[in-house]
Amino acid sequence: MALFGNVIYTLSCGPEPDPYDYYVSFFNPYPKGAGYEPFYYTSLSVFYDDPTPSEETANVADWQQFTGSKVTAKDIREYIYTYPVAVMSGVALNSSVPDSVRRNTFTKFLQDGGNQEAARYLLFAKTCEPAVVNADPWSVPERDITRMKALQQEGLELYSKTKNKDIRDRYAFQLIRLQHYMRQYREAIASFDEMFGKKTGSSLVYYKSLSLKAGALQHLRDTVQSAYLFSSVFEKAPSLRISSITSMRWGNAPASAVYALCKDNSEKANLAAIYGFNNSEPDMKPLKEAYDYDPSSPALSVLLGREINKLESSFLNETISPMTDSAGMAALVKLSPEMTTMANTRIKPMIRWMNTVIDKGKVRDIDMWKVSAAYLSYMCRDYAAARKALDNARVKDPESRDQWEVVNLLVNINEQKTIDKDFEDKLLSSFRWLDGKMGKLGADEWYTSSRTMFYNKVYRNLLLSILAPRYHQQGNLTKEALVRGRCDSLHLYGYQWYLDLSARDQVRNEMSSAELLKLNDFFLSSSKTPYENYLTGFFPKNIDINNTIGVSYLRVHDFQNARDWFKKTRSQEISYQVFQDQLQDFGYDTADARHPRSISQLQFCERMIQLQEKMKITPVPAKVFYDYATALFNISYYGKTWGFVKDHRPTYLWYTAASDRHPFEKQYFGCYAAESYYLKAAQAATDNEFRARCFFMAARCSQKHTPPSDDEQKYYSALVHNRYFPVLKSNYGQTQFYRSVYGQCSYLRDYVKSLKK
């Protein structure tokens, strides 16, 4: 019938990461796997995608073949899947129906063409639907057996009166399904054998009925025969492949026993593919077995694609790792011994076997195999072999030619020692080619599984994982930023996006003043190449370069240069408490009764310059040193005004010894300069209360660059035995300030307690 079944697709909340885009991939699974879409590789989802055609589409196609060319698929779909029982009853009885229904070409066929048997069947099928379809997938269905028996009796009468064989087959399906869901499994098997005989059908309704027989056999514990029948349905009816392979998994029949029932090598190749689709681990055995049984099997290309995707996930993705000299950077790194072993023992033998298959020329999609062999050589960094394979491929198939272009681009880039202007001209042609291949992400798409989005992901992966790191390694951070800008414009958030820098992140938070000045000069230049103009057109428009340069100087405490750049922009962060000392690590930089006036980044720099000038005149008041130190502390990672120097402050970052190698990070995480100025303030002070405050703030700064340790007790002991606590305790223990912070600071209290042991 029309409404075949009880196949339910359930979506849960979106998993993390994206099951369609969680590793670096340049291999397109779609072109040579029509009908096998659910079995493309992903380890994060039971099935990759819906099959083509869908069950609904296949059913409509069968009805259109029955009706002829005068009836549209759209009208058939509308009639079968949207019209209620009352409307179908009106059509079947040839009584009055709404004009919109009468205009439907399928309605006209049913009423005007002497096709009352088909109309009556559709009404019966619609009536059966509530009895066999579970409306709530989360509950056990409650079958109305009395109602189902009545429908069965009615169906038998209609079956016996119907003359058209196609309609009789559809009634047979409904009757077998009723028996199946009434748990009359032996009767269902007998009905199939009686109504369909031993002939092999070709319609969807035949394979739906065969599935019911296979399911009945499984319920009767004949899992071997059941698995064999399900494998036949799997092979012949693409729209039923998900339900067939799911049922085979439940049956768990011994593979050898199922193979014994196969009539020929084609069936065995199909069975080998099914078992291969169940394996998410790298394994060439199913592919080789299927090839040995039937080199022309359509499932071979899908099995090959799965193995390539698995290698991308377990090998290629693992050889692109974060660099140590720039947060969020990815780059091809030297192969580890483990990865070298994988290349030598898994990938290269696979290439050799594929080349023997290609030489024999018996596989259907030989162009795809040729390009795939070249891609695997690229993957294990044998660029000479990849180049030779590409040059010898002579690919004619259009879709395989597109994949050839992708692999060729990857090989070209990796063969290029330096990305120079001449090579950039060639890259521009490739970029424009990719532009023409990209699809648009629909507003309702959660993930990027659509076949139209493959080249979008290829482009992103190329920019993010290959080109941006190459420019970074060459020291050309301007081009790196431009490439990241193009990548951002694709709006694809996939495999490790959370680890990688956007163009804004790189420019705003990672580049030095000198690097930003080069970027600014580039933007002001009127002599850009076509390649540079192309990338510039995608660069984020919301980056204020003048403010960004000002911030870069502010990070390294170059307040004069920072002031000059902040003067060029009105886009500035503001503070209220940047000069208010911060005795504890919490709170926000907001206005309050004591701090009602805002301080812009420009005003902050002007004040810091004023303090620097006062420090040049001796004697320097202690308050000058103290205010300067307080400002430095407040623009650190721990201060309330960190937003003056960073766009965001992740909670998982902290001081490490590596921070000392970077001028900004040394002060941002280590607070060394702030500590030194608090000490100068203490030395210049004459009041013990103020001195106590200075030493306590110096202690807070010292705490921030206490070397981390995997030993928690050792690390806590180092924090407790702060170098300034003895001075505070012995010299200023009687001050009111000391008594105040003693009640607030657990480290100080634990230090004092340790003295009593």
LOGUFI-980289 format. One line per 3 residues: number of its first residue (from 1); their letters; for each residue x, y, z of C-alpha. Coordinates in steps of 0.2 Angstrom, whole numbers. Last residue first. Layout:
REM residues N
NUM> A> X,Y,Z  ...
REM end
This chain:
REM residues 757
757> KKL> 267,116,323  263,134,328  271,142,312
754> SKV> 260,131,301  244,140,308  251,157,302
751> YDR> 254,150,285  236,143,285  229,160,290
748> LYS> 238,168,276  233,155,263  215,157,269
745> CQG> 214,175,265  199,185,271  200,185,290
742> YVS> 219,188,289  215,202,277  206,212,291
739> RYF> 219,209,305  233,214,293  224,230,288
736> QTQ> 221,235,307  240,233,310  247,222,323
733> GYN> 254,209,312  264,222,302  282,217,305
730> SKL> 282,199,309  266,193,300  267,203,285
727> VPF> 286,200,283  284,182,285  269,182,272
724> YRN> 279,190,259  288,175,252  272,165,251
721> HVL> 273,149,261  254,145,259  255,145,240
718> ASY> 270,134,240  261,122,252  246,122,240
715> YKQ> 258,116,226  266,103,236  249,96,242
712> EDD> 242,96,224  257,87,217  255,90,198
709> SPP> 264,106,201  262,124,196  276,137,198
706> THK> 270,152,209  267,166,197  251,171,203
703> QSC> 255,170,222  269,183,219  256,195,213
700> RAA> 245,192,229  260,193,240  264,210,232
697> MFF> 246,215,236  249,210,254  266,219,255
694> CRA> 258,235,249  243,234,261  255,231,275
691> RFE> 265,246,270  249,257,270  245,252,287
688> NDT> 263,254,292  264,272,286  280,278,279
685> AAQ> 279,272,261  293,273,249  299,255,252
682> AAK> 281,248,251  277,258,235  293,251,227
679> LYY> 287,233,233  270,236,225  279,242,209
676> SEA> 289,225,208  273,215,211  264,224,197
673> AYC> 279,221,185  279,202,189  260,199,187
670> GFY> 262,181,181  247,178,170  245,195,161
667> QKE> 263,200,165  272,185,158  258,183,145
664> FPH> 262,199,137  281,197,136  280,179,130
661> RDS> 293,167,137  287,168,155  271,161,150
658> AAT> 279,144,147  282,142,166  263,141,168
655> YWL> 250,153,174  232,149,171  219,146,158
652> YTP> 204,135,161  192,150,165  193,157,148
649> RHD> 195,176,148  188,185,132  191,200,121
646> KVF> 208,203,130  218,219,135  206,231,142
643> GWT> 194,217,146  205,211,160  198,226,170
640> KGY> 192,216,185  210,209,188  215,190,188
637> YSI> 220,189,170  230,205,171  223,223,168
634> NFL> 219,225,186  236,220,192  244,233,180
631> ATA> 232,247,187  236,242,205  255,243,202
628> YDY> 253,261,194  242,266,209  254,259,222
625> FVK> 270,267,213  261,284,213  254,281,231
622> APV> 272,279,238  276,296,232  292,297,221
619> PTI> 306,307,229  312,309,216  305,315,199
616> KMK> 305,301,186  291,292,194  279,307,191
613> EQL> 282,305,172  277,286,173  261,291,183
610> QIM> 256,304,170  259,290,157  248,279,166
607> REC> 234,292,167  235,295,148  234,277,145
604> FQL> 218,275,156  210,290,147  213,282,131
601> QSI> 206,265,137  191,274,143  188,278,162
598> SRP> 170,279,168  165,289,183  154,283,197
595> HRA> 167,274,207  164,276,225  145,275,223
592> DAT> 146,260,211  150,258,193  156,241,187
589> DYG> 172,232,185  166,215,192  169,205,208
586> FDQ> 181,191,212  199,188,216  201,197,232
583> LQD> 211,212,238  208,222,222  216,239,222
580> QFV> 205,253,214  214,261,199  205,250,186
577> QYS> 188,252,195  177,261,183  182,254,166
574> IEQ> 178,257,148  182,248,132  185,259,117
571> SRT> 178,262,99  180,280,97  196,278,87
568> KKF> 211,287,81  216,293,99  217,275,104
565> WDR> 232,273,92  242,287,100  237,281,118
562> ANQ> 244,264,114  260,271,108  262,281,124
559> FDH> 256,267,135  268,253,130  263,242,144
556> VRL> 265,226,134  247,223,133  243,241,130
553> YSV> 253,241,114  242,227,107  227,236,114
550> GIT> 231,251,103  234,240,88  217,233,90
547> NNI> 209,250,93  216,256,77  211,240,68
544> DIN> 193,241,73  187,223,68  169,223,63
541> KPF> 172,221,44  178,203,45  190,199,30
538> FGT> 180,191,15  185,205,3  203,204,9
535> LYN> 204,186,3  200,191,-15  210,207,-15
532> EYP> 225,197,-10  223,184,-24  220,198,-36
529> TKS> 236,206,-30  236,221,-19  244,237,-24
526> SSL> 234,250,-16  241,247,1  231,253,16
523> FFD> 225,235,21  243,229,20  249,243,30
520> NLK> 237,238,44  242,220,43  261,226,45
517> LLE> 256,236,59  247,222,67  263,211,66
514> ASS> 273,224,74  260,226,88  259,208,91
511> MEN> 246,196,85  236,184,97  221,192,104
508> RVQ> 212,204,92  220,198,76  220,180,79
505> DRA> 203,180,88  195,190,74  202,179,61
502> SLD> 195,164,70  207,153,80  205,135,81
499> LYW> 201,123,96  182,126,96  182,123,77
496> QYG> 188,106,80  177,95,68  164,108,63
493> YLH> 157,125,64  155,130,46  150,149,43
490> LSD> 160,150,27  165,168,31  176,162,45
487> CRG> 187,152,33  189,168,22  194,177,38
484> RVL> 206,163,43  215,165,26  216,184,28
481> AEK> 224,181,46  237,169,39  241,181,25
478> TLN> 245,194,38  254,182,49  267,178,36
475> GQQ> 280,170,47  282,156,35  276,144,48
472> HYR> 261,154,50  258,155,32  258,136,31
469> PAL> 247,134,46  234,145,38  235,135,22
466> ISL> 233,117,28  221,114,42  210,130,42
463> LLN> 210,135,24  210,117,17  198,111,30
460> RYV> 186,126,26  187,123,8  184,104,10
457> KNY> 169,108,21  161,120,9  165,107,-5
454> FMT> 154,94,5  140,105,8  128,100,-6
451> RSS> 129,82,0  120,88,15  128,81,31
448> TYW> 132,98,38  123,98,54  108,107,62
445> EDA> 100,111,45  84,122,47  91,137,39
442> GLK> 98,128,25  117,128,22  121,134,4
439> GMK> 131,124,-8  149,126,-13  155,120,-30
436> GDL> 157,137,-39  167,144,-24  178,129,-25
433> WRF> 183,133,-42  186,151,-37  197,145,-23
430> SSL> 207,134,-36  210,148,-47  215,159,-33
427> LKD> 227,145,-28  236,146,-45  239,165,-42
424> EFD> 245,161,-25  258,150,-32  266,164,-41
421> KDI> 264,175,-26  274,163,-15  268,149,-3
418> TKQ> 285,141,0  291,123,-1  276,119,-13
415> ENI> 274,100,-14  262,101,0  251,114,-9
412> NVL> 252,104,-25  247,88,-17  232,95,-8
409> LNV> 226,104,-25  228,87,-34  218,78,-21
406> VEW> 204,91,-23  205,91,-42  204,72,-43
403> QDR> 188,73,-32  180,84,-45  186,72,-58
400> SEP> 178,58,-49  162,67,-50  164,71,-69
397> DKV> 169,53,-74  183,54,-86  199,52,-75
394> RAN> 215,50,-84  223,42,-68  241,42,-74
391> DLA> 245,60,-68  235,58,-52  244,41,-48
388> KRA> 261,49,-51  257,64,-41  252,53,-26
385> AAY> 267,42,-28  278,58,-27  268,65,-13
382> DRC> 271,50,-1  264,59,13  254,45,21
379> MYS> 238,55,16  244,60,-1  247,41,-5
376> LYA> 229,38,1  223,52,-10  231,44,-25
373> ASV> 223,27,-22  206,36,-20  208,45,-37
370> KWM> 211,28,-45  197,20,-36  185,34,-40
367> DID> 190,32,-59  187,13,-57  169,15,-52
364> RVK> 162,-2,-58  176,-13,-52  183,-25,-65
361> GKD> 198,-15,-71  211,-28,-67  224,-15,-65
358> IVT> 213,-5,-54  211,-20,-42  230,-23,-42
355> NMW> 232,-4,-38  219,-6,-24  230,-20,-16
352> RIM> 245,-9,-16  236,6,-9  229,-5,5
349> PKI> 247,-11,9  252,7,10  239,12,22
346> RTN> 239,-2,35  257,-7,39  267,7,33
343> AMT> 256,21,36  251,14,53  269,11,58
340> TME> 273,29,53  258,35,64  264,25,79
337> PSL> 282,32,77  275,49,76  273,58,59
334> KVL> 281,75,59  267,88,61  254,95,48
331> AAM> 247,110,56  234,117,67  235,133,77
328> GAS> 223,136,92  236,144,103  252,149,94
325> DTM> 270,142,98  266,124,103  257,119,87
322> PSI> 240,110,89  239,94,79  236,88,62
319> TEN> 243,70,61  228,63,71  216,70,59
316> LFS> 225,61,45  227,44,54  211,39,64
313> SEL> 198,50,57  205,51,39  209,32,40
310> KNI> 191,29,44  185,40,30  196,30,18
307> ERG> 189,13,25  171,20,23  174,25,5
304> LLV> 180,8,0  165,0,8  154,12,-2
301> SLA> 163,9,-18  162,-9,-16  143,-9,-13
298> PSS> 139,-8,-31  146,-26,-34  156,-27,-50
295> PDY> 171,-36,-42  159,-50,-36  164,-63,-23
292> DYA> 183,-58,-22  177,-39,-21  165,-43,-7
289> EKL> 179,-52,2  192,-39,0  180,-25,6
286> PKM> 174,-36,21  192,-39,26  199,-22,24
283> DPE> 195,-17,42  196,0,51  184,0,65
280> SNN> 166,5,63  160,-13,58  142,-15,54
277> FGY> 143,-9,36  156,-23,33  143,-36,38
274> IAA> 131,-29,25  145,-28,12  149,-47,15
271> LNA> 131,-51,12  130,-41,-4  146,-50,-10
268> KES> 138,-67,-5  122,-62,-15  132,-58,-31
265> NDK> 142,-74,-28  127,-85,-31  113,-94,-22
262> CLA> 117,-88,-4  110,-100,9  128,-105,15
259> YVA> 132,-87,17  119,-86,31  126,-101,40
256> SAP> 144,-94,39  138,-77,46  130,-84,62
253> ANG> 113,-75,65  113,-60,76  94,-58,74
250> WRM> 94,-40,81  108,-35,69  98,-43,55
247> STI> 83,-32,59  93,-16,59  101,-21,42
244> SSI> 84,-23,35  76,-8,43  90,3,37
241> RLS> 90,-5,19  72,-3,16  73,12,4
238> PAK> 87,3,-6  75,-12,-10  85,-25,-20
235> EFV> 100,-28,-9  93,-25,8  78,-35,4
232> SSF> 89,-50,-1  99,-47,15  83,-48,25
229> LYA> 79,-64,17  96,-72,22  94,-65,39
226> SQV> 77,-73,42  84,-90,35  98,-89,48
223> TDR> 87,-82,62  75,-96,62  69,-92,80
220> LHQ> 51,-91,77  52,-72,79  66,-71,66
217> LAG> 55,-81,54  41,-68,57  53,-54,53
214> AKL> 59,-62,37  40,-65,32  37,-46,36
211> SLS> 52,-41,26  46,-51,11  30,-41,12
208> KYY> 39,-25,11  50,-32,-3  34,-36,-13
205> VLS> 26,-19,-9  42,-10,-15  40,-19,-32
202> SGT> 52,-30,-41  45,-48,-36  55,-64,-36
199> KKG> 43,-79,-39  41,-92,-26  23,-88,-23
196> FME> 17,-71,-19  0,-75,-11  3,-92,-5
193> DFS> 21,-90,1  17,-74,9  1,-81,17
190> AIA> 11,-96,24  24,-84,32  10,-73,40
187> ERY> 1,-89,46  17,-95,55  19,-78,63
184> QRM> 2,-75,69  9,-62,81  -6,-50,78
181> YHQ> 7,-38,71  12,-51,59  -5,-56,54
178> LRI> -10,-38,50  6,-36,40  2,-51,30
175> LQF> -15,-45,26  -9,-27,21  4,-35,10
172> AYR> -8,-46,2  -20,-31,-2  -5,-23,-10
169> DRI> -2,-39,-21  -20,-39,-26  -19,-21,-31
166> DKN> -4,-25,-43  -13,-41,-49  -29,-31,-54
163> KTK> -44,-43,-52  -50,-39,-34  -64,-49,-27
160> SYL> -53,-61,-18  -42,-48,-10  -58,-37,-5
157> ELG> -65,-52,5  -48,-56,13  -46,-38,17
154> EQQ> -63,-37,26  -58,-53,36  -42,-45,41
151> LAK> -49,-29,45  -61,-38,57  -47,-47,65
148> MRT> -37,-31,67  -52,-23,76  -53,-38,88
145> IDR> -34,-38,91  -34,-19,96  -15,-19,98
142> EPV> -7,-8,112  10,-2,106  23,-2,119
139> SWP> 28,17,122  41,29,117  38,28,98
136> DAN> 20,35,101  9,33,85  13,15,83
133> VVA> 7,10,66  -2,-7,64  -20,-4,69
130> PEC> -20,15,65  -15,11,47  -28,-1,43
127> TKA> -41,12,38  -29,20,27  -25,4,18
124> FLL> -43,0,16  -46,18,8  -31,15,-3
121> YRA> -38,-2,-9  -55,5,-13  -47,19,-24
118> AEQ> -36,5,-33  -51,-6,-36  -61,9,-42
115> NGG> -49,12,-56  -62,15,-70  -53,30,-76
112> DQL> -63,44,-70  -63,41,-51  -46,34,-48
109> FKT> -37,44,-62  -46,60,-58  -41,58,-39
106> FTN> -23,55,-45  -24,71,-55  -29,81,-40
103> RRV> -43,94,-46  -56,83,-37  -47,85,-21
100> SDP> -47,104,-22  -65,104,-28  -70,95,-12
97> VSS> -77,78,-14  -95,72,-18  -97,53,-21
94> NLA> -87,41,-31  -88,28,-17  -69,27,-17
91> VGS> -67,45,-19  -78,49,-5  -70,36,6
88> MVA> -53,43,2  -59,60,8  -67,53,24
85> VPY> -51,43,28  -40,58,28  -29,65,13
82> TYI> -11,69,17  0,55,13  -8,45,-1
79> YER> -17,60,-10  -3,72,-8  10,60,-13
76> IDK> 0,55,-28  -3,73,-33  16,77,-32
73> ATV> 21,62,-42  10,68,-56  -4,58,-65
70> KSG> -4,58,-84  12,48,-86  5,32,-81
67> TFQ> -5,26,-66  4,10,-61  21,17,-64
64> QWD> 16,32,-54  10,21,-40  27,12,-39
61> AVN> 36,29,-40  25,35,-25  31,20,-15
58> ATE> 49,23,-19  47,41,-14  39,37,2
55> ESP> 52,24,6  66,36,3  76,34,-13
52> TPD> 89,37,-9  93,32,9  93,43,24
49> DYF> 110,48,31  124,43,42  116,29,52
46> VSL> 120,23,70  128,40,74  145,45,81
43> STY> 157,33,72  153,40,55  156,31,39
40> YFP> 144,31,25  131,17,28  115,27,29
37> EYG> 119,34,11  119,17,3  105,21,-10
34> AGK> 117,31,-21  135,27,-16  146,33,-29
31> PYP> 144,52,-28  141,54,-9  156,49,0
28> NFF> 167,64,-4  185,63,3  193,79,10
25> SVY> 191,75,28  198,82,44  188,75,59
22> YDY> 171,79,68  160,84,54  145,72,51
19> PDP> 143,67,69  144,85,75  153,84,91
16> EPG> 143,84,102  126,77,99  110,87,95
13> CSL> 96,83,106  88,67,100  81,62,84
10> TYI> 70,47,81  66,39,65  51,27,65
7> VNG> 48,14,52  30,8,55  24,5,38
4> FLA> 18,5,22  6,19,20  3,18,1
1> M> 0,0,0
REM end
